[in-house]
Amino acid sequence: MLHSRKKPHAIKDNKELLDPIYGSVDFGRVLPRYKIPLKEIPAATAYHVVHDELMLDGNSRQNLATFCTTWVEPEVQQLMTECVDKNMIDKDEYPQTAEIECRCVHILADLWNSPEAADTIGCSTTGSSEAAMLGGLALKWNWRKKRIDQGKSADKPNLITGPVQICWHKFCRYWDVELREIPMEGNRFLMNAEEVLKRCDENTIGVVSTLGVTFTGQYEPVKEVAEALDGLQKKTGLDIPIHVDGASGGFLAPFLSPELEWDFRLKRVKSINASGHKFGLAPLGVGWVVWRDKEDLPEELIFNVNYLGGNMPTFALNFSRPGGEVIAQYYNFLRLGKEGYYKIQKSCQDVAVYLSEEIAKMGPFEIIYNGKDGIPALCWKLKESKAQNFTLFDIADRLRTHGWLVPAYTMPANRQDLAVQRILVRRGFSRDLASLLMDDMRRCLEHFSKHPSAKSLTEKEAGGFKHS
């Protein structure tokens, strides 16, 4: 009897297992979205519910706004799967993962021409925003110690930057530092030495030069700024260090512009951050920060923990985080070498230049940055000499109907009047895909020639039809 009582229940369970996925009871109702369900459902059902919902996302390969890696080799996916359970912080339990992180730091120090590449210090982070925070904190702590040793006030630190990514705004707000951001003026979209020197004083903790400005893709002149600060020190005694935000350019310049002096070849450059998950070609999300010398990272920022099984130093802001991205970064270093990185980055640059040439030929657009001497990207605006029956925002919206995300946006202070459009070219965006994008862009222009946008018509009627 006991056996017969259990049998119907077992048959029911087996039937549930054999149900076709889209014929199961669970797919006949809307599952709760903002509360945890009361009952469990089969793993296959849960997978397909989530998988199907993700189809509503855009195709990441067509997202030409993001700087982040959207294509990886199958071997990288396999390594990520094998490392899904490894906690990067637990260096005693996973000593080889810790060793691989250390190797990556020294590889980058060597790539960035550190004079002490085999003995310097650095770490992986969850992205270059965290890495930038660490670089900024080191600048502030070193400045504060110097001021206190001199018997001076250390309560009004400031940081000088060009037009920067939001992470530096966050740093200054979170850590109580005055941000002296150099605004865009006219056709100057970057910092220059003259503008930097105008803002320097005894409370300046450092200057952040960006190797690949978010808004245009151009490199800021690190060497020019360093030489100007050398001159300032001779005149005034002010010794102001440089941190290079190489979120994108740190993995590009060593291969595409090896002669460009932006890194630790310049003595004033004390630290560099970069995104492994951008042009480092690793999966989301891994960043890196490396200091020129061990002395450039204050000891006060290093903590020792011993409750994970060993005594280990840590100076990252995040604690528990996955180790797979670091492993994937090391795989890329081994797999590609300098030759492979050059081939990939050069291919991306060539596609960016091709796109800039094709867009310039279309007529209504003026190229601001053409993909050369910076990151593989391009940026353009509408020509001022001729009124158009569309805006760049109309172009962006129309391209989305073909799956392409090509962002249009206004520039920051003091050029909020200028609207631009930008394309980032990453690994996986081939010349063939680029030609298809250009076909769709020409169709957009044909569409607006027959169907002017409502916004442009309104501007014409108001007598204020202007584009910058």
PERA-V6202 format. One line per field, one symbol per residue. burial: I if it has 16 or more other C-alpha atoms within 10 Angstrom, else O. Layout:
burial->???
This chain:
burial->OOOOOOOOOOOOOOOOOOOOOOOOOOOOOOOOOOOOOOOOOOOOIOOOOOOOOOOOOOOIIIIIIIIIIIIOOOOIOOOIOOIOOIIIIIIOOOOOIIOIIIOIIIIIIIIIIIOIIOOIIIIIIIIIIIIIIIIIIIIIIIIIOOIOOOOOOIOOIIIIIIIIOOOIIOIIOOOOIIIIIIIIOOOOIIIIIOIIOOIIOIIIIIIIIIIIIIIIIIIIIIIOIIOIIIOIOOOOOIIIIIIIIIIIIIIIIIIIOOOOIIIIOIOIIIIIIIIIIIIIIIIIIIIIIIIIIOOIIOOOOOOOOOOOOOOIOOIIOOOOIIIIIIIIIIIIIOOOOOOOIIOIIIIIIIIIIIIIOOIOOOOIIIIIIIIIIIIIIIIIIIIOOOOIIIIIIIIIIIIIOOOIIIIIOOIIOOIOOOIIIIIIIIIOIOIOOIOOIIOIIOOIIOOIOOOIIOOIOOOOOOOOIIIO
